[in-house]
Amino acid sequence: MPAGLQPSRLTEARRRAESRLSNLLGKPVGVLQLTVFAMPCGCVGVSLETRNLVREDVEVFESKLRELLSSLARGILGKKPNVYYARLAPSRYDVVSVTGRIACDECRKELEGAADLLTF
């Protein structure tokens, strides 16, 4: 198993991401799940399923969120994402997850126009 995908390293990465988000925002932020994904088109990435993160947090701290997701992706996948986005709840206020993705050209175009995503 690649070093970045060892369960203990993934668990620690999730815990560190939760701590960094909470410290950055000055409020408790839950990271319920760290997901590493690979898609049929070749896109790969990391995603954090969050609680108590809202659209305004992403808009204000977008550069810090990019740094966090970039660090996670480099540590796990060995590459820096070229697309960063937040998936919004139907209210368009609450953030369900934040993702760093090494996206193919086709998916990159699709992500830019997605109604439930806030790219940053």
FILOLUM-686544 format. One record per residue (C-alpha): residue in one letter; chain; x, y, z. Coordinates in Angstrom, 3 decimals. Last residue first. Layout:
N
+------+-------+----------+----------+----------+
! resn ! chain !        x !        y !        z !
+------+-------+----------+----------+----------+
!    a !     A !        X !        Y !        Z !
...
+------+-------+----------+----------+----------+
//
This chain:
120
+------+-------+----------+----------+----------+
! resn ! chain !        x !        y !        z !
+------+-------+----------+----------+----------+
!    f !     A !  -12.055 !   29.001 !   -5.281 !
!    t !     A !  -14.906 !   27.224 !   -6.986 !
!    l !     A !  -18.315 !   27.321 !   -5.306 !
!    l !     A !  -20.287 !   24.296 !   -6.406 !
!    d !     A !  -24.025 !   23.487 !   -6.399 !
!    a !     A !  -24.772 !   25.246 !   -9.700 !
!    a !     A !  -22.001 !   23.515 !  -11.656 !
!    g !     A !  -20.623 !   25.764 !  -14.401 !
!    e !     A !  -16.944 !   25.732 !  -13.468 !
!    l !     A !  -17.069 !   22.026 !  -12.599 !
!    e !     A !  -18.073 !   21.044 !  -16.134 !
!    k !     A !  -15.133 !   22.883 !  -17.715 !
!    r !     A !  -12.664 !   21.286 !  -15.298 !
!    c !     A !  -14.242 !   17.919 !  -15.927 !
!    e !     A !  -13.422 !   18.112 !  -19.637 !
!    d !     A !   -9.883 !   19.427 !  -19.106 !
!    c !     A !   -8.954 !   16.650 !  -16.645 !
!    a !     A !   -8.993 !   17.497 !  -12.959 !
!    i !     A !   -6.399 !   17.130 !  -10.226 !
!    r !     A !   -8.915 !   17.855 !   -7.502 !
!    g !     A !   -8.915 !   19.650 !   -4.154 !
!    t !     A !  -12.278 !   19.386 !   -2.471 !
!    v !     A !  -14.312 !   21.087 !    0.245 !
!    s !     A !  -17.478 !   19.460 !    1.547 !
!    v !     A !  -21.065 !   20.085 !    2.650 !
!    v !     A !  -20.787 !   23.864 !    2.866 !
!    d !     A !  -23.869 !   25.600 !    4.245 !
!    y !     A !  -25.146 !   28.717 !    2.444 !
!    r !     A !  -26.414 !   27.560 !   -0.970 !
!    s !     A !  -29.571 !   26.353 !    0.904 !
!    p !     A !  -29.393 !   23.206 !   -1.251 !
!    a !     A !  -26.074 !   22.364 !    0.477 !
!    l !     A !  -22.924 !   23.648 !   -1.178 !
!    r !     A !  -19.977 !   21.675 !   -2.519 !
!    a !     A !  -16.816 !   23.717 !   -2.074 !
!    y !     A !  -14.252 !   23.817 !   -4.841 !
!    y !     A !  -10.568 !   23.672 !   -5.697 !
!    v !     A !   -9.177 !   22.839 !   -9.141 !
!    n !     A !   -5.543 !   22.304 !  -10.223 !
!    p !     A !   -4.698 !   20.000 !   -7.323 !
!    k !     A !   -1.038 !   19.515 !   -6.270 !
!    k !     A !    0.456 !   16.066 !   -6.751 !
!    g !     A !    1.944 !   13.275 !   -4.612 !
!    l !     A !   -1.439 !   11.683 !   -4.007 !
!    i !     A !   -1.541 !   11.561 !   -0.189 !
!    g !     A !    0.930 !   14.212 !    0.952 !
!    r !     A !    0.515 !   16.369 !   -2.142 !
!    a !     A !   -3.271 !   16.126 !   -1.884 !
!    l !     A !   -3.320 !   17.075 !    1.804 !
!    s !     A !   -0.939 !   20.012 !    1.317 !
!    s !     A !   -2.972 !   21.293 !   -1.625 !
!    l !     A !   -6.192 !   20.960 !    0.357 !
!    l !     A !   -4.781 !   23.014 !    3.252 !
!    e !     A !   -3.175 !   25.621 !    0.991 !
!    r !     A !   -6.381 !   25.977 !   -1.050 !
!    l !     A !   -8.327 !   26.437 !    2.191 !
!    k !     A !   -5.875 !   29.160 !    3.253 !
!    s !     A !   -6.326 !   30.950 !   -0.096 !
!    e !     A !  -10.138 !   30.671 !    0.121 !
!    f !     A !  -10.386 !   32.081 !    3.638 !
!    v !     A !  -12.963 !   34.851 !    3.134 !
!    e !     A !  -15.006 !   33.174 !    0.379 !
!    v !     A !  -14.813 !   29.746 !    2.005 !
!    d !     A !  -15.897 !   31.048 !    5.404 !
!    e !     A !  -18.697 !   33.053 !    3.719 !
!    r !     A !  -20.080 !   29.858 !    2.158 !
!    v !     A !  -20.425 !   28.110 !    5.501 !
!    l !     A !  -18.493 !   25.509 !    7.505 !
!    n !     A !  -20.176 !   24.071 !   10.609 !
!    r !     A !  -19.901 !   20.462 !    9.373 !
!    t !     A !  -17.458 !   19.173 !    6.784 !
!    e !     A !  -16.824 !   16.310 !    4.381 !
!    l !     A !  -13.220 !   16.798 !    3.300 !
!    s !     A !  -12.297 !   15.838 !   -0.260 !
!    v !     A !   -9.108 !   14.624 !   -1.877 !
!    g !     A !   -8.402 !   14.248 !   -5.559 !
!    v !     A !   -8.062 !   12.228 !   -8.729 !
!    c !     A !   -9.291 !   12.831 !  -12.281 !
!    g !     A !   -8.456 !   10.038 !  -14.722 !
!    c !     A !  -11.717 !    9.930 !  -16.682 !
!    p !     A !  -12.931 !    6.902 !  -14.697 !
!    m !     A !  -12.600 !    8.828 !  -11.408 !
!    a !     A !  -10.135 !    8.410 !   -8.555 !
!    f !     A !  -11.015 !    9.489 !   -5.020 !
!    v !     A !   -9.462 !   10.066 !   -1.598 !
!    t !     A !  -12.106 !   10.949 !    0.979 !
!    l !     A !  -11.520 !   12.481 !    4.399 !
!    q !     A !  -14.668 !   12.184 !    6.498 !
!    l !     A !  -16.464 !   13.850 !    9.355 !
!    v !     A !  -14.364 !   16.983 !    9.379 !
!    g !     A !  -16.112 !   19.045 !   12.021 !
!    v !     A !  -15.449 !   22.740 !   12.388 !
!    p !     A !  -15.376 !   24.267 !   15.867 !
!    k !     A !  -14.873 !   28.021 !   15.688 !
!    g !     A !  -11.931 !   30.373 !   15.281 !
!    l !     A !  -11.935 !   29.951 !   11.507 !
!    l !     A !   -8.256 !   29.087 !   11.092 !
!    n !     A !   -8.055 !   27.134 !   14.347 !
!    s !     A !  -11.123 !   25.034 !   13.512 !
!    l !     A !   -9.905 !   24.428 !    9.959 !
!    r !     A !   -6.405 !   23.447 !   11.125 !
!    s !     A !   -7.788 !   21.071 !   13.777 !
!    e !     A !  -10.136 !   19.362 !   11.324 !
!    a !     A !   -7.333 !   19.032 !    8.760 !
!    r !     A !   -5.017 !   17.579 !   11.427 !
!    r !     A !   -7.612 !   14.948 !   12.409 !
!    r !     A !   -8.255 !   13.976 !    8.787 !
!    a !     A !   -4.490 !   13.713 !    8.122 !
!    e !     A !   -4.088 !   11.545 !   11.258 !
!    t !     A !   -6.791 !    9.145 !   10.078 !
!    l !     A !   -5.246 !    9.040 !    6.600 !
!    r !     A !   -1.796 !    8.327 !    8.046 !
!    s !     A !   -3.167 !    5.515 !   10.272 !
!    p !     A !   -5.026 !    3.999 !    7.325 !
!    q !     A !   -1.936 !    3.909 !    5.062 !
!    l !     A !   -2.799 !    5.699 !    1.850 !
!    g !     A !    0.098 !    8.171 !    1.713 !
!    a !     A !    2.678 !    5.384 !    2.151 !
!    p !     A !    1.428 !    3.451 !   -0.890 !
!    m !     A !    0.000 !    0.000 !    0.000 !
+------+-------+----------+----------+----------+
//
